[in-house]
Amino acid sequence: MVLADDSDAQGMTSLPHRWRSPVRGPWLTSVFGLVLLIGIPIEFITGLLSYAAYDPKLGSNDPNPSHGAFGLYVFNWITEPSWLYRLIEGVHVVLGLVLVPVVLAKLWSVIPQLFAWPPFQSLARLLERISLMMVVGGIVFEMTTGILYIDYYQKYGFSFYTGHFYGAWIFMSGFTVHVILKFPKMVRSLKSRRLRTELRTGLAGTLPEPADDVLVASHPDPPTISRRGVLAMVAGSSLSVFLLTAGDTIGGAMRRLDLLGTRVGAPGVGPNHFPVNHTAAAQGVGPLQTGAAWRLELVGSERISLSRDELLVMSQLTEVLPIACTEGWSTVQRWTGVPLADLARLAGAANATSALLETLDASPTYISGSQVHARQSLLALRVNGADLSLDHGYPARVMIPNAPGTHNKKWMQRITFFEVD
């Protein structure tokens, strides 16, 4: 967002009869700018890491196959620690929501600058205007589509992943230019007033900043709120958003406060009472496909077909692993099943370099060799000591440490192991 305004009022007008708040000014704008200067890079980095977790260079995993020069992912996603992706995606979603009140306050604080006339008086001013359009348009697009996505509304007319990916790069390009242009002004503005002093100043002592900036009203009205009040309102709004949404990621007692979250309730009972993204009914999976006739096919140098009973008598592994989805919610459960590495050896692919997971709901995914051989990777048959419910992937699902939830495939049908020298 706009960090501060480096122009003065001379030679510029901004509808002074309309913008008359006495608390607007470069200092307040710079406070909001500093918060966003810290928060937005964290959003960008966690977004890139979330994308990397898909292992986009593997088969059809890449949600943005036309990424071109922006395809920077030349490494396999790591499998340890098992909670890392949960942390990355949780921070990305929750921080994005928490920053919404700050962004709105920032837009309010700089609105006189957006209507300043003439719009530019030099090449530097033109560059600033272009970057401003990219910043404002980009942040509105990213936050709007992001909020709609985590609320499971995806009828944009375009792929959310593609739009969010390229939107982020466009926004960050404008943001970087804007920071370079405005950082010196932001530093000077922050030094012009002490935060501690402003937090001690009530309504009666609230006065406009010096009238040498287009953000400062030339004919201010009497104050109806102090700068302390503005900061408290924005901080309180962000804190409220955190408390009402973070339970989706943090879980535990926080989930009781998760009134704005998307996963307050959960299907199933007992050990299977935890959230799902897609139910079996929604995916067209039922007892006909998962009954006694179900078998898991393993394909490597050998082709093997196993029933659920045959899988249950194999050596079992129990691991506590999270399911963490791109919508920001997550859950941690105790899973029991057959190590994937054991299944690879059984199929004659002890040195598997990748694998294709195929499911009854026709949603194939590739995983890397490091994920196949990770010590916690397993074909889960039970959860929390009970058989998987149909909604949670019965008769078998794959659980991979530190992977996006969409890679923890339910209703497994076939695993094809590849060995490439």
C-alpha positions as CSV (number, residue, x, y, z in Angstrom):
1,M,0.0,0.0,0.0
2,V,1.0,3.7,-0.2
3,L,3.7,4.2,2.4
4,A,3.5,8.0,2.6
5,D,3.0,10.9,0.3
6,D,6.2,12.6,-0.8
7,S,4.6,15.6,-2.4
8,D,3.6,18.8,-0.7
9,A,0.5,20.8,-1.3
10,Q,2.1,23.4,-3.5
11,G,0.8,23.1,-7.1
12,M,-1.6,20.3,-6.3
13,T,-5.3,20.2,-5.2
14,S,-7.3,17.4,-3.8
15,L,-10.9,18.6,-3.4
16,P,-10.2,20.3,-0.1
17,H,-13.9,20.8,0.6
18,R,-14.4,17.0,0.8
19,W,-11.3,15.7,2.6
20,R,-11.5,17.5,6.0
21,S,-10.5,15.0,8.6
22,P,-7.9,16.6,11.0
23,V,-6.3,13.2,11.8
24,R,-5.2,12.5,8.2
25,G,-1.6,13.1,7.5
26,P,1.8,11.5,6.5
27,W,2.5,10.2,10.0
28,L,-0.8,8.2,10.3
29,T,-0.4,7.0,6.8
30,S,3.2,5.9,7.5
31,V,2.2,3.9,10.6
32,F,-0.2,1.9,8.5
33,G,2.4,1.7,5.8
34,L,5.0,0.3,8.2
35,V,2.6,-2.5,9.2
36,L,2.0,-3.4,5.6
37,L,5.7,-3.2,4.8
38,I,6.2,-6.0,7.3
39,G,3.0,-8.0,6.6
40,I,2.9,-8.0,2.8
41,P,6.3,-9.6,2.1
42,I,5.4,-12.3,4.6
43,E,2.2,-12.9,2.6
44,F,4.1,-13.0,-0.7
45,I,6.8,-15.4,0.6
46,T,4.3,-17.8,2.3
47,G,2.3,-17.8,-1.0
48,L,5.3,-18.8,-3.0
49,L,6.2,-21.5,-0.5
50,S,2.6,-22.8,-0.6
51,Y,2.8,-23.0,-4.4
52,A,6.2,-24.8,-4.1
53,A,4.6,-27.4,-1.8
54,Y,2.6,-28.7,-4.7
55,D,5.8,-29.9,-6.4
56,P,4.7,-28.1,-9.6
57,K,7.5,-29.7,-11.6
58,L,6.0,-33.1,-11.1
59,G,3.5,-34.2,-13.9
60,S,0.2,-32.4,-13.7
61,N,0.7,-31.0,-10.2
62,D,1.3,-27.5,-11.4
63,P,-1.9,-25.3,-11.1
64,N,-0.1,-22.7,-13.3
65,P,1.6,-24.6,-16.1
66,S,2.1,-21.5,-18.2
67,H,4.1,-19.7,-15.5
68,G,7.1,-19.1,-17.8
69,A,9.9,-17.2,-16.1
70,F,8.0,-17.3,-12.8
71,G,8.5,-21.1,-12.5
72,L,11.2,-20.9,-9.9
73,Y,10.6,-24.3,-8.3
74,V,13.6,-26.6,-9.1
75,F,13.6,-28.6,-5.9
76,N,11.4,-31.3,-4.4
77,W,9.3,-30.1,-1.5
78,I,10.6,-31.3,1.9
79,T,8.8,-33.8,4.1
80,E,10.1,-32.6,7.5
81,P,9.0,-31.1,9.8
82,S,5.5,-32.5,9.2
83,W,3.8,-29.3,10.5
84,L,5.6,-26.8,8.3
85,Y,3.1,-26.6,5.5
86,R,0.3,-26.2,8.1
87,L,2.2,-23.2,9.5
88,I,2.9,-21.6,6.1
89,E,-0.6,-21.9,4.9
90,G,-2.1,-20.9,8.2
91,V,0.0,-17.8,8.4
92,H,-0.8,-16.9,4.8
93,V,-4.5,-17.1,5.2
94,V,-4.9,-15.7,8.7
95,L,-2.4,-12.8,8.2
96,G,-4.2,-11.9,4.9
97,L,-7.5,-11.6,6.8
98,V,-5.9,-9.7,9.7
99,L,-4.4,-7.2,7.3
100,V,-7.8,-6.3,5.7
101,P,-8.7,-3.6,8.3
102,V,-5.2,-2.1,7.9
103,V,-5.5,-2.0,4.1
104,L,-8.9,-0.3,4.4
105,A,-7.6,2.2,6.9
106,K,-4.6,2.8,4.6
107,L,-6.9,3.5,1.6
108,W,-8.9,5.9,3.8
109,S,-5.8,7.7,4.9
110,V,-4.5,8.3,1.4
111,I,-7.7,9.0,-0.4
112,P,-6.9,12.7,-0.9
113,Q,-3.7,11.7,-2.8
114,L,-5.7,9.4,-5.1
115,F,-7.7,12.4,-6.2
116,A,-4.8,14.9,-6.3
117,W,-4.8,17.1,-9.4
118,P,-2.9,17.3,-11.7
119,P,-2.3,13.5,-11.5
120,F,1.4,13.9,-12.3
121,Q,3.8,16.7,-12.9
122,S,6.9,14.8,-13.8
123,L,8.3,11.5,-14.9
124,A,8.8,10.5,-11.3
125,R,5.2,11.4,-10.5
126,L,4.0,9.3,-13.5
127,L,6.0,6.3,-12.3
128,E,4.5,6.8,-8.9
129,R,1.0,6.9,-10.3
130,I,1.5,3.7,-12.3
131,S,2.9,1.9,-9.3
132,L,0.0,3.2,-7.2
133,M,-2.5,1.7,-9.7
134,M,-0.7,-1.6,-9.5
135,V,-0.6,-1.5,-5.7
136,V,-4.2,-0.5,-5.1
137,G,-5.7,-2.7,-7.9
138,G,-3.5,-5.6,-6.9
139,I,-4.3,-5.6,-3.2
140,V,-8.0,-5.3,-3.8
141,F,-7.9,-8.2,-6.3
142,E,-5.7,-10.4,-4.2
143,M,-7.8,-9.9,-1.0
144,T,-11.2,-10.2,-2.7
145,T,-10.4,-13.4,-4.6
146,G,-8.6,-14.8,-1.6
147,I,-11.5,-14.2,0.8
148,L,-14.0,-15.6,-1.7
149,Y,-11.7,-18.7,-2.2
150,I,-11.4,-19.6,1.5
151,D,-15.2,-19.2,1.7
152,Y,-15.5,-21.8,-1.1
153,Y,-16.8,-19.4,-3.8
154,Q,-14.8,-20.0,-7.0
155,K,-17.1,-18.8,-9.8
156,Y,-14.7,-16.1,-11.1
157,G,-14.6,-17.2,-14.7
158,F,-10.9,-18.0,-14.3
159,S,-8.7,-20.3,-12.3
160,F,-8.1,-18.9,-8.7
161,Y,-4.6,-20.3,-8.7
162,T,-3.6,-18.6,-11.9
163,G,-5.3,-15.3,-11.1
164,H,-3.9,-15.2,-7.6
165,F,-0.4,-16.2,-8.7
166,Y,-0.1,-13.6,-11.5
167,G,-2.0,-11.0,-9.5
168,A,0.6,-11.4,-6.7
169,W,3.5,-10.8,-9.1
170,I,1.9,-7.7,-10.6
171,F,1.0,-6.4,-7.1
172,M,4.5,-7.0,-5.8
173,S,6.1,-5.3,-8.8
174,G,4.1,-2.2,-8.1
175,F,4.7,-2.5,-4.4
176,T,8.5,-2.7,-4.8
177,V,8.6,0.4,-6.9
178,H,6.3,2.2,-4.5
179,V,8.5,1.3,-1.5
180,I,11.6,2.5,-3.3
181,L,9.9,5.9,-4.0
182,K,8.2,6.4,-0.7
183,F,10.5,4.8,1.9
184,P,12.5,8.0,2.7
185,K,9.3,10.0,3.2
186,M,7.9,7.2,5.4
187,V,11.0,7.3,7.6
188,R,10.9,11.1,8.0
189,S,7.1,11.0,8.8
190,L,7.5,8.3,11.4
191,K,10.3,10.4,13.1
192,S,8.1,13.5,13.1
193,R,5.9,12.2,15.9
194,R,6.4,9.7,18.7
195,L,3.9,6.8,18.8
196,R,3.9,6.9,22.6
197,T,2.9,10.5,22.6
198,E,0.1,9.9,20.1
199,L,-1.2,7.0,22.2
200,R,-1.5,9.4,25.2
201,T,-3.2,12.1,23.2
202,G,-7.0,12.2,23.5
203,L,-9.6,13.9,21.4
204,A,-9.1,17.3,23.0
205,G,-5.4,17.4,22.1
206,T,-5.8,16.1,18.6
207,L,-4.6,18.7,16.1
208,P,-3.8,18.5,12.3
209,E,-0.3,17.8,11.2
210,P,1.6,20.7,9.6
211,A,-0.3,21.8,6.4
212,D,2.6,21.1,4.0
213,D,1.3,17.8,2.5
214,V,-1.6,17.0,0.2
215,L,-2.9,14.5,2.8
216,V,-3.4,17.2,5.4
217,A,-6.8,19.0,5.2
218,S,-6.4,22.7,4.3
219,H,-9.7,23.5,6.1
220,P,-10.0,20.7,8.7
221,D,-13.2,20.1,10.7
222,P,-13.1,19.7,14.5
223,P,-11.9,16.2,15.4
224,T,-14.5,13.5,16.1
225,I,-11.8,10.8,16.8
226,S,-8.2,11.0,17.9
227,R,-5.3,9.4,16.1
228,R,-5.2,7.1,19.2
229,G,-8.8,6.2,18.5
230,V,-8.1,5.4,14.8
231,L,-5.2,3.2,15.7
232,A,-7.2,1.4,18.4
233,M,-10.1,0.9,16.0
234,V,-7.9,-0.6,13.3
235,A,-5.9,-2.8,15.8
236,G,-9.1,-3.9,17.5
237,S,-10.7,-4.9,14.1
238,S,-7.6,-6.9,13.2
239,L,-7.5,-8.6,16.5
240,S,-11.2,-9.5,16.2
241,V,-10.7,-11.0,12.8
242,F,-7.8,-13.0,14.2
243,L,-9.8,-14.4,17.1
244,L,-12.8,-15.2,14.9
245,T,-10.9,-17.0,12.1
246,A,-7.6,-18.4,13.5
247,G,-9.3,-21.4,15.1
248,D,-9.5,-23.0,11.7
249,T,-5.7,-23.3,11.7
250,I,-4.8,-23.3,15.4
251,G,-7.5,-25.7,16.5
252,G,-8.0,-26.7,20.2
253,A,-9.9,-24.1,22.3
254,M,-9.4,-21.5,19.6
255,R,-11.9,-23.4,17.4
256,R,-14.7,-22.5,19.8
257,L,-14.2,-18.8,18.8
258,D,-14.0,-19.6,15.1
259,L,-17.3,-18.0,14.3
260,L,-16.1,-16.7,10.9
261,G,-14.2,-19.8,10.0
262,T,-15.2,-22.3,7.3
263,R,-14.7,-25.5,9.3
264,V,-16.5,-25.0,12.7
265,G,-18.5,-28.2,12.3
266,A,-17.3,-31.6,11.1
267,P,-19.0,-34.8,9.8
268,G,-18.6,-38.1,11.4
269,V,-18.7,-39.3,15.0
270,G,-16.1,-40.4,17.6
271,P,-12.6,-40.8,16.2
272,N,-13.7,-39.6,12.7
273,H,-15.3,-36.4,14.0
274,F,-13.0,-33.9,12.3
275,P,-13.3,-31.6,9.2
276,V,-13.3,-32.6,5.6
277,N,-13.3,-30.5,2.4
278,H,-15.2,-32.9,0.2
279,T,-17.6,-35.5,1.4
280,A,-17.9,-38.9,-0.3
281,A,-21.4,-38.0,-1.5
282,A,-20.2,-34.8,-3.1
283,Q,-17.5,-36.7,-5.0
284,G,-19.7,-39.5,-6.1
285,V,-18.0,-42.1,-4.0
286,G,-20.3,-44.7,-2.3
287,P,-20.4,-48.3,-1.0
288,L,-20.6,-49.7,-4.5
289,Q,-17.0,-48.7,-5.1
290,T,-15.6,-49.1,-1.6
291,G,-17.2,-52.4,-0.5
292,A,-15.8,-55.9,-0.3
293,A,-14.8,-55.9,-4.0
294,W,-12.5,-52.9,-3.5
295,R,-8.8,-53.5,-4.2
296,L,-5.7,-51.3,-4.3
297,E,-3.5,-51.8,-7.3
298,L,0.2,-51.3,-7.1
299,V,2.2,-50.8,-10.3
300,G,5.9,-50.9,-10.6
301,S,8.1,-53.5,-12.2
302,E,5.4,-55.8,-10.9
303,R,1.7,-55.3,-10.7
304,I,-0.1,-56.3,-7.5
305,S,-3.7,-56.1,-6.3
306,L,-4.4,-56.0,-2.6
307,S,-7.7,-56.2,-0.6
308,R,-8.1,-54.1,2.6
309,D,-7.8,-57.2,4.7
310,E,-4.5,-58.0,3.1
311,L,-3.3,-54.5,3.8
312,L,-4.4,-54.7,7.4
313,V,-2.1,-57.8,8.1
314,M,0.9,-56.0,6.7
315,S,3.4,-54.1,9.0
316,Q,1.5,-51.0,10.3
317,L,2.9,-47.6,11.1
318,T,1.1,-45.0,13.3
319,E,1.9,-41.3,12.9
320,V,0.4,-38.0,14.1
321,L,0.0,-35.9,11.0
322,P,-1.9,-32.8,10.0
323,I,-4.3,-32.2,7.1
324,A,-3.7,-28.6,6.0
325,C,-5.7,-27.1,3.1
326,T,-5.1,-24.0,1.0
327,E,-8.3,-22.5,2.5
328,G,-6.3,-22.1,5.7
329,W,-8.0,-24.7,7.9
330,S,-6.1,-27.7,9.3
331,T,-6.6,-30.6,11.7
332,V,-4.1,-33.0,13.3
333,Q,-5.0,-36.7,13.8
334,R,-3.4,-40.0,14.6
335,W,-3.2,-42.2,11.5
336,T,-2.4,-45.9,11.1
337,G,-1.5,-47.8,8.0
338,V,1.1,-49.3,5.7
339,P,4.3,-47.3,5.0
340,L,4.4,-46.1,1.3
341,A,8.0,-47.3,1.1
342,D,6.9,-50.8,1.9
343,L,4.3,-50.7,-0.9
344,A,6.9,-49.4,-3.3
345,R,9.2,-52.4,-2.5
346,L,6.3,-54.8,-2.9
347,A,5.7,-53.4,-6.4
348,G,9.3,-53.9,-7.3
349,A,10.1,-50.2,-7.1
350,A,12.3,-49.9,-4.0
351,N,14.1,-46.9,-5.6
352,A,11.0,-45.1,-6.7
353,T,11.7,-41.5,-7.8
354,S,8.1,-40.5,-8.0
355,A,4.6,-42.0,-7.8
356,L,1.2,-41.3,-9.3
357,L,-1.8,-41.5,-6.9
358,E,-5.1,-42.4,-8.5
359,T,-8.4,-42.3,-6.7
360,L,-12.0,-43.4,-7.0
361,D,-13.1,-39.7,-7.5
362,A,-10.7,-39.3,-10.4
363,S,-8.3,-36.7,-8.9
364,P,-4.8,-37.9,-9.7
365,T,-1.7,-36.4,-8.0
366,Y,2.0,-37.0,-8.4
367,I,4.3,-37.2,-5.3
368,S,8.1,-37.2,-5.3
369,G,10.4,-40.0,-4.4
370,S,11.4,-38.3,-1.2
371,Q,7.7,-38.3,-0.2
372,V,7.3,-42.0,-1.1
373,H,10.3,-42.9,1.1
374,A,9.6,-40.4,4.0
375,R,9.5,-42.2,7.3
376,Q,6.0,-40.8,8.1
377,S,4.4,-41.4,4.7
378,L,1.7,-44.1,4.8
379,L,-1.4,-45.5,3.2
380,A,-3.8,-44.9,6.1
381,L,-6.4,-47.5,6.9
382,R,-7.4,-46.3,10.4
383,V,-7.5,-42.9,12.2
384,N,-7.5,-42.4,16.0
385,G,-7.8,-46.2,16.5
386,A,-10.9,-46.6,14.3
387,D,-11.5,-47.5,10.7
388,L,-11.6,-44.5,8.4
389,S,-15.1,-43.3,7.7
390,L,-16.3,-43.0,4.1
391,D,-16.0,-39.2,4.2
392,H,-12.4,-39.5,5.5
393,G,-11.3,-41.8,2.7
394,Y,-12.4,-45.4,3.5
395,P,-11.1,-47.9,2.5
396,A,-7.6,-46.2,2.3
397,R,-6.1,-42.8,1.9
398,V,-2.5,-41.5,1.5
399,M,-1.0,-39.4,4.3
400,I,2.2,-37.5,3.5
401,P,4.0,-35.3,6.0
402,N,4.3,-31.6,5.3
403,A,2.1,-31.8,2.1
404,P,-0.9,-29.8,1.0
405,G,-4.2,-31.4,2.1
406,T,-5.1,-32.1,-1.6
407,H,-2.1,-34.5,-1.8
408,N,-3.4,-36.6,1.1
409,K,-5.6,-38.5,-1.3
410,K,-8.7,-40.2,-0.2
411,W,-10.4,-43.3,-1.7
412,M,-7.2,-44.7,-3.2
413,Q,-7.5,-47.0,-6.2
414,R,-4.0,-47.3,-7.7
415,I,-0.4,-46.2,-6.9
416,T,2.0,-46.3,-9.8
417,F,5.7,-46.1,-8.8
418,F,8.3,-44.8,-11.3
419,E,12.0,-45.4,-11.2
420,V,14.1,-43.0,-13.4
421,D,17.9,-43.3,-13.5
